[in-house]
Amino acid sequence: MSSRQRSLRAKHIVAGWLIGISSILAAGILFIGGRLLYKNRYLNSSYFERRFGAGNGEWPWRLMAFQRLDFTASDILACIKESNVVGMGATGVVYKAEMPQVSTTVAIKKLWKSGTDIETGNSDDFIGEVNLLGKLRHRNIVRLLGFLHNDTSMMIVYEFMQNGSLGEALHGKQAGRLLVDWISRYNIALGVAQGLAYLHHDCHPPVIHRDIKSNNILLDANLEARIADFGLARMMVRKNETVSMVAGSYGYIAPEYGYTLKVDEKIDIYSFGVVLLELLTGKKPLDPEFGESVDIVEWIRRKVRDNKSLEEALDPNLGNCRYIQEETLLVARIALLCTAKLPKDRPSMRDVITMLAEAKPRRKSSSNNGGNASNKETPVLSTSPVNGHV
């Protein structure tokens, strides 16, 4: 073989290697690029954000799962029927979805508003907040399991709570059956306080619920409280944030929120105080018994101002032994502090938890009350810091 032929053969070998290596590199680049594109388009929320407002009616349903799910979008959609409706609220209608194939029951909230109707006017913000809420993990917050949506509708999938809401337990058909003692109600109050403390102090940025009320507090099989319905929740990225319109429920809305539109943790603390008064009295925030244009907060304040006994305002189902009265009146103090007219006078949720610990029920027999009438007559609120705020 001549030197020229050897040279040509060497060149062919080198060229073959170069072509082979280039092909492998090109294939690798195409594979990696395709994988990244797939993630960006189908798995990453930014794809949903870009497509959210398309409005062409052709975008299929997409399920964003925040943990491993044993059911599909089709399984969820099959449960959206009138016979499965279990509730209806300001932000949407709630369905009970039973998945017999995986022995799972979940709740589905179909939001009233479409992507273009979100209060902020920016669907990107809403998707971002849903992503954040999907990462919340606390025993007193209902777990968000997934978010199902297309270009016209949105549904939130979360845990199903078999004992319904606190509002139903206090004021509905279940009234007098579920929450039959003070210890149960105290534990619910403490659970809600712990859930709110997590949202306000342990989340970054803090999460403001904006619609704390008894109907948005669900009860699990053990009557443990879970905060639900984050349809109006906001992340407080900056202090003194404002919104374009008031959100919340009448009777629970902090007085300053209506004219300042300022969103901070103090509006949740006010609403929590109203829930405490519901637990103590068994009454709704707005009741004809209070008088015209008088809510439960003002009704209780008037009793304090007029030096009337608060015992008569307490739910008789709580019991009348001295220990229960002392504990419930201590919690009444906390409720009035939380509903102080000035936001700066309201405690933080961490402080509320500390104060609630002082009112922890003592499991003592009512027979221990004998011969202690003088204690019963002592006004628990006589030296209360509440008096300066009513």
C-alpha atoms as a printed R data frame, in Angstrom:
    type eleno elety resid chain resno       x      y      z
1   ATOM     1    CA   MET     A     1   0.000  0.000  0.000
2   ATOM     2    CA   SER     A     2   1.423  3.340 -1.036
3   ATOM     3    CA   SER     A     3   1.985  6.170  1.349
4   ATOM     4    CA   ARG     A     4  -0.732  8.144 -0.441
5   ATOM     5    CA   GLN     A     5  -3.311  5.395  0.146
6   ATOM     6    CA   ARG     A     6  -2.323  5.139  3.825
7   ATOM     7    CA   SER     A     7  -2.748  8.892  4.171
8   ATOM     8    CA   LEU     A     8  -6.218  8.785  2.576
9   ATOM     9    CA   ARG     A     9  -7.246  5.899  4.817
10  ATOM    10    CA   ALA     A    10  -6.053  7.762  7.909
11  ATOM    11    CA   LYS     A    11  -8.049 10.803  6.827
12  ATOM    12    CA   HIS     A    12 -11.160  8.657  6.325
13  ATOM    13    CA   ILE     A    13 -10.755  7.140  9.785
14  ATOM    14    CA   VAL     A    14 -10.329 10.559 11.391
15  ATOM    15    CA   ALA     A    15 -13.293 11.920  9.433
16  ATOM    16    CA   GLY     A    16 -15.389  8.935 10.526
17  ATOM    17    CA   TRP     A    17 -14.491  9.488 14.138
18  ATOM    18    CA   LEU     A    18 -15.269 13.179 13.880
19  ATOM    19    CA   ILE     A    19 -18.618 12.503 12.221
20  ATOM    20    CA   GLY     A    20 -19.458  9.848 14.829
21  ATOM    21    CA   ILE     A    21 -18.507 12.056 17.754
22  ATOM    22    CA   SER     A    22 -20.385 15.018 16.231
23  ATOM    23    CA   SER     A    23 -23.476 12.849 15.741
24  ATOM    24    CA   ILE     A    24 -23.355 11.652 19.331
25  ATOM    25    CA   LEU     A    25 -22.898 15.218 20.603
26  ATOM    26    CA   ALA     A    26 -25.739 16.479 18.412
27  ATOM    27    CA   ALA     A    27 -28.011 13.680 19.602
28  ATOM    28    CA   GLY     A    28 -27.111 14.443 23.224
29  ATOM    29    CA   ILE     A    29 -27.755 18.133 22.766
30  ATOM    30    CA   LEU     A    30 -31.085 17.407 21.098
31  ATOM    31    CA   PHE     A    31 -32.061 15.007 23.902
32  ATOM    32    CA   ILE     A    32 -31.122 17.433 26.679
33  ATOM    33    CA   GLY     A    33 -32.740 20.351 24.860
34  ATOM    34    CA   GLY     A    34 -35.905 18.364 24.253
35  ATOM    35    CA   ARG     A    35 -36.057 17.299 27.891
36  ATOM    36    CA   LEU     A    36 -35.625 20.874 29.124
37  ATOM    37    CA   LEU     A    37 -38.238 22.107 26.666
38  ATOM    38    CA   TYR     A    38 -40.649 19.429 27.859
39  ATOM    39    CA   LYS     A    39 -40.093 20.404 31.477
40  ATOM    40    CA   ASN     A    40 -40.526 24.086 30.701
41  ATOM    41    CA   ARG     A    41 -43.629 23.563 28.618
42  ATOM    42    CA   TYR     A    42 -45.467 20.793 30.443
43  ATOM    43    CA   LEU     A    43 -44.110 20.338 33.947
44  ATOM    44    CA   ASN     A    44 -42.984 23.806 34.921
45  ATOM    45    CA   SER     A    45 -45.588 26.265 36.126
46  ATOM    46    CA   SER     A    46 -44.194 29.001 33.835
47  ATOM    47    CA   TYR     A    47 -45.782 27.162 30.926
48  ATOM    48    CA   PHE     A    48 -49.129 27.356 32.672
49  ATOM    49    CA   GLU     A    49 -48.542 31.008 33.397
50  ATOM    50    CA   ARG     A    50 -47.893 31.850 29.736
51  ATOM    51    CA   ARG     A    51 -50.881 29.865 28.579
52  ATOM    52    CA   PHE     A    52 -53.288 30.744 31.396
53  ATOM    53    CA   GLY     A    53 -55.014 33.633 29.688
54  ATOM    54    CA   ALA     A    54 -55.164 32.210 26.176
55  ATOM    55    CA   GLY     A    55 -58.949 32.180 26.196
56  ATOM    56    CA   ASN     A    56 -59.260 30.172 22.994
57  ATOM    57    CA   GLY     A    57 -61.288 27.367 24.593
58  ATOM    58    CA   GLU     A    58 -58.962 24.713 23.174
59  ATOM    59    CA   TRP     A    59 -56.460 24.316 25.996
60  ATOM    60    CA   PRO     A    60 -56.928 20.905 27.706
61  ATOM    61    CA   TRP     A    61 -57.110 20.420 31.451
62  ATOM    62    CA   ARG     A    62 -53.774 20.446 33.281
63  ATOM    63    CA   LEU     A    63 -53.210 18.992 36.741
64  ATOM    64    CA   MET     A    64 -50.457 20.501 38.907
65  ATOM    65    CA   ALA     A    65 -49.802 17.957 41.662
66  ATOM    66    CA   PHE     A    66 -48.141 19.071 44.890
67  ATOM    67    CA   GLN     A    67 -47.559 15.492 46.024
68  ATOM    68    CA   ARG     A    68 -47.932 12.049 44.514
69  ATOM    69    CA   LEU     A    69 -51.552 11.470 43.459
70  ATOM    70    CA   ASP     A    70 -53.147  8.115 42.642
71  ATOM    71    CA   PHE     A    71 -55.832  9.676 40.462
72  ATOM    72    CA   THR     A    72 -55.927 11.687 37.253
73  ATOM    73    CA   ALA     A    73 -57.530 14.862 35.962
74  ATOM    74    CA   SER     A    74 -60.224 12.709 34.334
75  ATOM    75    CA   ASP     A    75 -61.066 11.122 37.701
76  ATOM    76    CA   ILE     A    76 -61.484 14.581 39.215
77  ATOM    77    CA   LEU     A    77 -63.656 15.885 36.381
78  ATOM    78    CA   ALA     A    78 -65.919 12.838 36.640
79  ATOM    79    CA   CYS     A    79 -66.833 13.927 40.187
80  ATOM    80    CA   ILE     A    80 -67.890 17.453 39.205
81  ATOM    81    CA   LYS     A    81 -71.641 16.964 39.327
82  ATOM    82    CA   GLU     A    82 -74.487 18.459 41.284
83  ATOM    83    CA   SER     A    83 -75.059 15.374 43.423
84  ATOM    84    CA   ASN     A    84 -71.543 15.751 44.888
85  ATOM    85    CA   VAL     A    85 -71.909 19.389 45.998
86  ATOM    86    CA   VAL     A    86 -71.201 19.723 49.729
87  ATOM    87    CA   GLY     A    87 -70.744 23.480 50.058
88  ATOM    88    CA   MET     A    88 -70.744 26.841 48.395
89  ATOM    89    CA   GLY     A    89 -68.897 30.013 49.332
90  ATOM    90    CA   ALA     A    90 -67.672 33.381 48.169
91  ATOM    91    CA   THR     A    91 -64.874 31.891 46.075
92  ATOM    92    CA   GLY     A    92 -66.506 28.804 44.615
93  ATOM    93    CA   VAL     A    93 -68.471 25.588 44.976
94  ATOM    94    CA   VAL     A    94 -67.077 22.538 46.813
95  ATOM    95    CA   TYR     A    95 -67.540 18.949 45.661
96  ATOM    96    CA   LYS     A    96 -66.891 15.706 47.523
97  ATOM    97    CA   ALA     A    97 -64.920 13.438 45.202
98  ATOM    98    CA   GLU     A    98 -64.755  9.742 46.044
99  ATOM    99    CA   MET     A    99 -62.155  7.732 44.142
100 ATOM   100    CA   PRO     A   100 -63.185  4.094 44.833
101 ATOM   101    CA   GLN     A   101 -60.401  2.666 42.682
102 ATOM   102    CA   VAL     A   102 -57.799  4.066 45.100
103 ATOM   103    CA   SER     A   103 -59.977  4.268 48.251
104 ATOM   104    CA   THR     A   104 -59.475  8.026 48.461
105 ATOM   105    CA   THR     A   105 -61.868 10.896 49.139
106 ATOM   106    CA   VAL     A   106 -60.850 14.484 48.374
107 ATOM   107    CA   ALA     A   107 -62.540 17.864 48.222
108 ATOM   108    CA   ILE     A   108 -62.592 19.876 45.011
109 ATOM   109    CA   LYS     A   109 -63.301 23.582 44.966
110 ATOM   110    CA   LYS     A   110 -64.274 24.938 41.571
111 ATOM   111    CA   LEU     A   111 -63.518 28.643 41.706
112 ATOM   112    CA   TRP     A   112 -66.154 31.069 40.498
113 ATOM   113    CA   LYS     A   113 -63.610 33.329 38.832
114 ATOM   114    CA   SER     A   114 -61.711 32.604 35.655
115 ATOM   115    CA   GLY     A   115 -58.067 33.502 35.172
116 ATOM   116    CA   THR     A   116 -58.872 36.934 33.761
117 ATOM   117    CA   ASP     A   117 -61.074 37.779 36.758
118 ATOM   118    CA   ILE     A   118 -58.503 37.329 39.499
119 ATOM   119    CA   GLU     A   119 -58.447 40.367 41.744
120 ATOM   120    CA   THR     A   120 -54.898 41.320 40.866
121 ATOM   121    CA   GLY     A   121 -55.689 41.185 37.170
122 ATOM   122    CA   ASN     A   122 -52.533 39.153 36.741
123 ATOM   123    CA   SER     A   123 -52.874 35.385 36.373
124 ATOM   124    CA   ASP     A   124 -49.107 35.014 36.792
125 ATOM   125    CA   ASP     A   125 -49.425 36.190 40.405
126 ATOM   126    CA   PHE     A   126 -52.296 33.787 41.061
127 ATOM   127    CA   ILE     A   127 -50.407 30.773 39.710
128 ATOM   128    CA   GLY     A   128 -47.400 31.808 41.794
129 ATOM   129    CA   GLU     A   129 -49.521 31.954 44.936
130 ATOM   130    CA   VAL     A   130 -51.081 28.552 44.200
131 ATOM   131    CA   ASN     A   131 -47.561 27.148 43.871
132 ATOM   132    CA   LEU     A   132 -46.654 28.655 47.247
133 ATOM   133    CA   LEU     A   133 -49.787 27.375 48.969
134 ATOM   134    CA   GLY     A   134 -49.107 23.907 47.595
135 ATOM   135    CA   LYS     A   135 -45.897 23.854 49.625
136 ATOM   136    CA   LEU     A   136 -47.546 24.703 52.958
137 ATOM   137    CA   ARG     A   137 -47.140 21.901 55.486
138 ATOM   138    CA   HIS     A   138 -48.744 22.239 58.900
139 ATOM   139    CA   ARG     A   139 -51.046 19.991 60.903
140 ATOM   140    CA   ASN     A   140 -53.600 22.808 61.258
141 ATOM   141    CA   ILE     A   141 -53.745 23.734 57.582
142 ATOM   142    CA   VAL     A   142 -55.678 21.717 55.024
143 ATOM   143    CA   ARG     A   143 -53.208 20.212 52.577
144 ATOM   144    CA   LEU     A   144 -53.484 21.435 49.002
145 ATOM   145    CA   LEU     A   145 -53.085 18.331 46.855
146 ATOM   146    CA   GLY     A   146 -53.319 19.779 43.382
147 ATOM   147    CA   PHE     A   147 -54.522 22.495 41.050
148 ATOM   148    CA   LEU     A   148 -56.563 21.615 37.956
149 ATOM   149    CA   HIS     A   149 -57.192 24.234 35.304
150 ATOM   150    CA   ASN     A   150 -57.589 25.124 31.658
151 ATOM   151    CA   ASP     A   151 -57.951 28.509 29.987
152 ATOM   152    CA   THR     A   152 -61.446 29.141 31.385
153 ATOM   153    CA   SER     A   153 -61.809 27.308 34.715
154 ATOM   154    CA   MET     A   154 -59.821 26.574 37.872
155 ATOM   155    CA   MET     A   155 -60.219 23.903 40.529
156 ATOM   156    CA   ILE     A   156 -58.335 23.337 43.768
157 ATOM   157    CA   VAL     A   157 -57.988 19.785 45.120
158 ATOM   158    CA   TYR     A   158 -57.434 19.320 48.852
159 ATOM   159    CA   GLU     A   159 -58.006 16.958 51.760
160 ATOM   160    CA   PHE     A   160 -61.591 16.078 52.594
161 ATOM   161    CA   MET     A   161 -62.587 16.729 56.214
162 ATOM   162    CA   GLN     A   162 -65.390 14.414 57.292
163 ATOM   163    CA   ASN     A   163 -66.711 16.586 60.147
164 ATOM   164    CA   GLY     A   164 -67.323 19.592 57.936
165 ATOM   165    CA   SER     A   165 -66.722 23.147 59.054
166 ATOM   166    CA   LEU     A   166 -66.650 24.794 62.451
167 ATOM   167    CA   GLY     A   167 -69.510 27.022 61.280
168 ATOM   168    CA   GLU     A   168 -71.708 23.970 60.677
169 ATOM   169    CA   ALA     A   169 -70.723 22.468 64.021
170 ATOM   170    CA   LEU     A   170 -71.663 25.671 65.868
171 ATOM   171    CA   HIS     A   171 -74.628 26.961 63.897
172 ATOM   172    CA   GLY     A   172 -75.849 24.214 61.558
173 ATOM   173    CA   LYS     A   173 -77.542 20.854 61.890
174 ATOM   174    CA   GLN     A   174 -74.569 19.549 63.907
175 ATOM   175    CA   ALA     A   175 -74.965 22.279 66.553
176 ATOM   176    CA   GLY     A   176 -74.967 20.754 70.024
177 ATOM   177    CA   ARG     A   177 -73.783 17.350 68.782
178 ATOM   178    CA   LEU     A   178 -70.087 17.703 67.906
179 ATOM   179    CA   LEU     A   179 -68.687 20.436 70.145
180 ATOM   180    CA   VAL     A   180 -70.317 19.435 73.397
181 ATOM   181    CA   ASP     A   181 -67.634 20.565 75.822
182 ATOM   182    CA   TRP     A   182 -65.226 23.413 76.458
183 ATOM   183    CA   ILE     A   183 -62.098 21.296 75.915
184 ATOM   184    CA   SER     A   184 -63.094 20.574 72.293
185 ATOM   185    CA   ARG     A   185 -63.631 24.266 71.567
186 ATOM   186    CA   TYR     A   186 -60.419 25.286 73.303
187 ATOM   187    CA   ASN     A   187 -58.435 22.782 71.234
188 ATOM   188    CA   ILE     A   188 -59.977 24.167 68.041
189 ATOM   189    CA   ALA     A   189 -59.057 27.721 69.066
190 ATOM   190    CA   LEU     A   190 -55.485 26.656 69.812
191 ATOM   191    CA   GLY     A   191 -55.202 24.750 66.526
192 ATOM   192    CA   VAL     A   192 -56.363 27.727 64.466
193 ATOM   193    CA   ALA     A   193 -53.943 29.986 66.353
194 ATOM   194    CA   GLN     A   194 -51.058 27.614 65.612
195 ATOM   195    CA   GLY     A   195 -51.980 27.443 61.924
196 ATOM   196    CA   LEU     A   196 -52.112 31.237 61.645
197 ATOM   197    CA   ALA     A   197 -48.831 31.617 63.531
198 ATOM   198    CA   TYR     A   198 -47.238 29.307 60.937
199 ATOM   199    CA   LEU     A   199 -48.615 31.395 58.052
200 ATOM   200    CA   HIS     A   200 -47.594 34.728 59.603
201 ATOM   201    CA   HIS     A   201 -44.241 33.860 61.157
202 ATOM   202    CA   ASP     A   202 -42.830 30.712 59.561
203 ATOM   203    CA   CYS     A   203 -43.632 31.276 55.888
204 ATOM   204    CA   HIS     A   204 -41.390 33.445 53.739
205 ATOM   205    CA   PRO     A   205 -42.932 35.641 52.539
206 ATOM   206    CA   PRO     A   206 -45.688 35.627 55.177
207 ATOM   207    CA   VAL     A   207 -49.099 34.439 54.010
208 ATOM   208    CA   ILE     A   208 -52.183 36.506 54.894
209 ATOM   209    CA   HIS     A   209 -55.347 34.410 54.670
210 ATOM   210    CA   ARG     A   210 -57.813 37.361 54.493
211 ATOM   211    CA   ASP     A   211 -60.916 35.224 55.030
212 ATOM   212    CA   ILE     A   212 -60.618 33.577 58.436
213 ATOM   213    CA   LYS     A   213 -64.100 32.574 59.577
214 ATOM   214    CA   SER     A   214 -65.795 29.574 61.116
215 ATOM   215    CA   ASN     A   215 -66.916 28.249 57.717
216 ATOM   216    CA   ASN     A   216 -63.279 28.216 56.549
217 ATOM   217    CA   ILE     A   217 -62.103 26.162 59.523
218 ATOM   218    CA   LEU     A   218 -62.592 22.468 58.866
219 ATOM   219    CA   LEU     A   219 -62.678 19.655 61.424
220 ATOM   220    CA   ASP     A   220 -61.005 16.297 60.891
221 ATOM   221    CA   ALA     A   221 -62.085 12.945 62.352
222 ATOM   222    CA   ASN     A   222 -60.562 13.934 65.726
223 ATOM   223    CA   LEU     A   223 -62.155 17.414 65.702
224 ATOM   224    CA   GLU     A   224 -58.771 18.978 65.100
225 ATOM   225    CA   ALA     A   225 -58.994 22.308 63.306
226 ATOM   226    CA   ARG     A   226 -57.622 22.836 59.793
227 ATOM   227    CA   ILE     A   227 -57.575 26.263 58.145
228 ATOM   228    CA   ALA     A   228 -58.989 26.017 54.627
229 ATOM   229    CA   ASP     A   229 -60.050 28.097 51.621
230 ATOM   230    CA   PHE     A   230 -56.993 30.044 50.529
231 ATOM   231    CA   GLY     A   231 -58.828 31.507 47.541
232 ATOM   232    CA   LEU     A   232 -58.279 35.041 48.864
233 ATOM   233    CA   ALA     A   233 -54.863 34.484 50.441
234 ATOM   234    CA   ARG     A   234 -52.040 36.901 49.688
235 ATOM   235    CA   MET     A   235 -48.289 36.677 50.070
236 ATOM   236    CA   MET     A   236 -47.051 39.731 51.949
237 ATOM   237    CA   VAL     A   237 -43.898 40.400 49.930
238 ATOM   238    CA   ARG     A   238 -43.701 44.015 51.129
239 ATOM   239    CA   LYS     A   239 -44.975 45.665 54.279
240 ATOM   240    CA   ASN     A   240 -48.022 47.916 54.036
241 ATOM   241    CA   GLU     A   241 -49.283 46.253 50.876
242 ATOM   242    CA   THR     A   242 -52.685 47.369 49.644
243 ATOM   243    CA   VAL     A   243 -55.297 45.748 47.419
244 ATOM   244    CA   SER     A   244 -57.814 47.151 44.988
245 ATOM   245    CA   MET     A   245 -60.916 45.905 46.786
246 ATOM   246    CA   VAL     A   246 -62.053 44.554 50.151
247 ATOM   247    CA   ALA     A   247 -62.115 40.770 50.423
248 ATOM   248    CA   GLY     A   248 -63.500 38.735 53.278
249 ATOM   249    CA   SER     A   249 -66.804 38.054 55.015
250 ATOM   250    CA   TYR     A   250 -69.077 40.489 56.843
251 ATOM   251    CA   GLY     A   251 -68.766 40.256 60.591
252 ATOM   252    CA   TYR     A   252 -65.137 39.112 60.346
253 ATOM   253    CA   ILE     A   253 -63.554 42.050 58.481
254 ATOM   254    CA   ALA     A   254 -61.256 44.307 60.502
255 ATOM   255    CA   PRO     A   255 -62.654 47.869 60.638
256 ATOM   256    CA   GLU     A   256 -59.538 49.528 59.186
257 ATOM   257    CA   TYR     A   257 -59.419 47.172 56.204
258 ATOM   258    CA   GLY     A   258 -62.525 48.732 54.679
259 ATOM   259    CA   TYR     A   259 -61.007 52.196 54.266
260 ATOM   260    CA   THR     A   260 -57.247 51.583 54.069
261 ATOM   261    CA   LEU     A   261 -57.311 48.383 51.938
262 ATOM   262    CA   LYS     A   262 -54.077 47.555 53.744
263 ATOM   263    CA   VAL     A   263 -53.184 43.852 53.891
264 ATOM   264    CA   ASP     A   264 -51.181 42.636 56.875
265 ATOM   265    CA   GLU     A   265 -51.400 39.960 59.539
266 ATOM   266    CA   LYS     A   266 -53.524 42.203 61.791
267 ATOM   267    CA   ILE     A   267 -56.626 41.640 59.654
268 ATOM   268    CA   ASP     A   268 -56.309 37.868 60.181
269 ATOM   269    CA   ILE     A   269 -55.843 38.420 63.923
270 ATOM   270    CA   TYR     A   270 -59.066 40.446 64.081
271 ATOM   271    CA   SER     A   271 -60.975 37.695 62.245
272 ATOM   272    CA   PHE     A   272 -59.500 35.095 64.606
273 ATOM   273    CA   GLY     A   273 -60.810 37.124 67.559
274 ATOM   274    CA   VAL     A   274 -64.303 36.968 66.056
275 ATOM   275    CA   VAL     A   275 -63.982 33.168 65.717
276 ATOM   276    CA   LEU     A   276 -62.982 33.000 69.410
277 ATOM   277    CA   LEU     A   277 -66.164 34.872 70.339
278 ATOM   278    CA   GLU     A   278 -68.178 32.423 68.229
279 ATOM   279    CA   LEU     A   279 -66.627 29.500 70.097
280 ATOM   280    CA   LEU     A   280 -67.372 31.150 73.446
281 ATOM   281    CA   THR     A   281 -70.941 32.302 72.799
282 ATOM   282    CA   GLY     A   282 -72.149 29.822 70.172
283 ATOM   283    CA   LYS     A   283 -73.554 32.808 68.259
284 ATOM   284    CA   LYS     A   284 -72.918 33.997 64.707
285 ATOM   285    CA   PRO     A   285 -70.947 37.241 64.185
286 ATOM   286    CA   LEU     A   286 -74.159 38.959 63.076
287 ATOM   287    CA   ASP     A   287 -77.295 38.175 65.056
288 ATOM   288    CA   PRO     A   288 -80.596 40.090 65.451
289 ATOM   289    CA   GLU     A   289 -80.199 39.675 69.216
290 ATOM   290    CA   PHE     A   290 -77.289 42.139 69.162
291 ATOM   291    CA   GLY     A   291 -79.376 45.001 67.787
292 ATOM   292    CA   GLU     A   292 -79.319 46.933 64.542
293 ATOM   293    CA   SER     A   293 -75.841 47.432 63.039
294 ATOM   294    CA   VAL     A   294 -74.228 45.710 66.030
295 ATOM   295    CA   ASP     A   295 -71.905 42.760 65.545
296 ATOM   296    CA   ILE     A   296 -70.668 40.227 68.098
297 ATOM   297    CA   VAL     A   297 -67.550 42.278 68.887
298 ATOM   298    CA   GLU     A   298 -69.504 45.426 69.736
299 ATOM   299    CA   TRP     A   299 -72.088 43.351 71.630
300 ATOM   300    CA   ILE     A   300 -69.406 41.953 73.943
301 ATOM   301    CA   ARG     A   301 -67.660 45.333 74.254
302 ATOM   302    CA   ARG     A   302 -70.873 46.974 75.410
303 ATOM   303    CA   LYS     A   303 -71.256 44.368 78.130
304 ATOM   304    CA   VAL     A   304 -67.718 45.111 79.345
305 ATOM   305    CA   ARG     A   305 -68.281 48.883 79.219
306 ATOM   306    CA   ASP     A   306 -71.561 48.570 81.118
307 ATOM   307    CA   ASN     A   307 -69.941 46.300 83.741
308 ATOM   308    CA   LYS     A   308 -72.352 43.519 82.894
309 ATOM   309    CA   SER     A   309 -71.486 39.911 83.583
310 ATOM   310    CA   LEU     A   310 -69.991 38.136 80.571
311 ATOM   311    CA   GLU     A   311 -71.077 34.764 81.951
312 ATOM   312    CA   GLU     A   312 -74.563 35.381 80.586
313 ATOM   313    CA   ALA     A   313 -73.122 35.740 77.061
314 ATOM   314    CA   LEU     A   314 -71.326 32.375 77.176
315 ATOM   315    CA   ASP     A   315 -72.794 29.307 75.507
316 ATOM   316    CA   PRO     A   316 -74.527 27.281 78.251
317 ATOM   317    CA   ASN     A   317 -73.353 24.086 76.512
318 ATOM   318    CA   LEU     A   318 -69.821 24.837 77.746
319 ATOM   319    CA   GLY     A   319 -70.719 24.006 81.338
320 ATOM   320    CA   ASN     A   320 -70.978 26.179 84.429
321 ATOM   321    CA   CYS     A   321 -68.301 24.933 86.811
322 ATOM   322    CA   ARG     A   322 -65.913 27.541 88.186
323 ATOM   323    CA   TYR     A   323 -62.875 26.277 86.270
324 ATOM   324    CA   ILE     A   324 -64.655 26.445 82.928
325 ATOM   325    CA   GLN     A   325 -65.934 29.954 83.637
326 ATOM   326    CA   GLU     A   326 -62.463 31.174 84.567
327 ATOM   327    CA   GLU     A   327 -60.919 29.650 81.446
328 ATOM   328    CA   THR     A   328 -63.610 30.910 79.084
329 ATOM   329    CA   LEU     A   329 -63.392 34.428 80.492
330 ATOM   330    CA   LEU     A   330 -59.618 34.381 80.013
331 ATOM   331    CA   VAL     A   331 -60.185 33.426 76.384
332 ATOM   332    CA   ALA     A   332 -62.764 36.231 76.142
333 ATOM   333    CA   ARG     A   333 -59.975 38.638 77.139
334 ATOM   334    CA   ILE     A   334 -57.821 37.301 74.337
335 ATOM   335    CA   ALA     A   335 -60.695 37.653 71.869
336 ATOM   336    CA   LEU     A   336 -61.202 41.291 72.812
337 ATOM   337    CA   LEU     A   337 -57.479 42.000 72.477
338 ATOM   338    CA   CYS     A   338 -57.486 40.407 69.014
339 ATOM   339    CA   THR     A   339 -60.459 42.554 67.983
340 ATOM   340    CA   ALA     A   340 -59.025 45.821 69.326
341 ATOM   341    CA   LYS     A   341 -60.086 48.780 67.179
342 ATOM   342    CA   LEU     A   342 -56.502 49.836 66.507
343 ATOM   343    CA   PRO     A   343 -54.342 47.267 64.666
344 ATOM   344    CA   LYS     A   344 -51.298 48.172 66.757
345 ATOM   345    CA   ASP     A   345 -53.143 47.077 69.909
346 ATOM   346    CA   ARG     A   346 -53.722 43.549 68.589
347 ATOM   347    CA   PRO     A   347 -51.242 40.877 69.670
348 ATOM   348    CA   SER     A   348 -49.271 38.727 67.244
349 ATOM   349    CA   MET     A   349 -50.366 35.130 66.777
350 ATOM   350    CA   ARG     A   350 -47.307 33.963 68.701
351 ATOM   351    CA   ASP     A   351 -48.439 36.096 71.641
352 ATOM   352    CA   VAL     A   352 -51.951 34.702 71.281
353 ATOM   353    CA   ILE     A   353 -50.617 31.140 71.588
354 ATOM   354    CA   THR     A   354 -48.752 32.118 74.766
355 ATOM   355    CA   MET     A   355 -51.909 33.657 76.230
356 ATOM   356    CA   LEU     A   356 -54.038 30.658 75.268
357 ATOM   357    CA   ALA     A   357 -51.609 28.410 77.138
358 ATOM   358    CA   GLU     A   358 -52.564 30.276 80.318
359 ATOM   359    CA   ALA     A   359 -56.222 29.383 79.724
360 ATOM   360    CA   LYS     A   360 -55.559 25.685 79.100
361 ATOM   361    CA   PRO     A   361 -58.461 23.650 80.522
362 ATOM   362    CA   ARG     A   362 -57.914 21.925 83.829
363 ATOM   363    CA   ARG     A   363 -59.527 18.493 83.966
364 ATOM   364    CA   LYS     A   364 -61.009 18.738 87.443
365 ATOM   365    CA   SER     A   365 -64.263 17.463 88.817
366 ATOM   366    CA   SER     A   366 -67.053 19.980 89.271
367 ATOM   367    CA   SER     A   367 -67.344 18.653 92.838
368 ATOM   368    CA   ASN     A   368 -64.222 20.707 93.624
369 ATOM   369    CA   ASN     A   369 -66.334 23.857 93.385
370 ATOM   370    CA   GLY     A   370 -67.889 23.359 96.782
371 ATOM   371    CA   GLY     A   371 -67.338 26.100 99.357
372 ATOM   372    CA   ASN     A   372 -65.746 28.471 96.892
373 ATOM   373    CA   ALA     A   373 -68.539 30.840 96.078
374 ATOM   374    CA   SER     A   374 -66.378 33.867 96.710
375 ATOM   375    CA   ASN     A   375 -64.094 32.901 93.804
376 ATOM   376    CA   LYS     A   376 -67.072 32.646 91.514
377 ATOM   377    CA   GLU     A   377 -68.108 36.194 92.272
378 ATOM   378    CA   THR     A   378 -64.681 37.672 91.529
379 ATOM   379    CA   PRO     A   379 -64.860 39.537 88.188
380 ATOM   380    CA   VAL     A   380 -62.183 37.938 86.017
381 ATOM   381    CA   LEU     A   381 -62.033 41.008 83.761
382 ATOM   382    CA   SER     A   382 -61.580 43.503 86.586
383 ATOM   383    CA   THR     A   383 -57.861 44.047 85.961
384 ATOM   384    CA   SER     A   384 -57.868 43.103 82.284
385 ATOM   385    CA   PRO     A   385 -55.815 45.098 79.781
386 ATOM   386    CA   VAL     A   386 -58.862 44.777 77.547
387 ATOM   387    CA   ASN     A   387 -60.625 47.583 79.356
388 ATOM   388    CA   GLY     A   388 -58.373 50.145 77.720
389 ATOM   389    CA   HIS     A   389 -59.370 49.024 74.228
390 ATOM   390    CA   VAL     A   390 -63.158 48.763 74.438
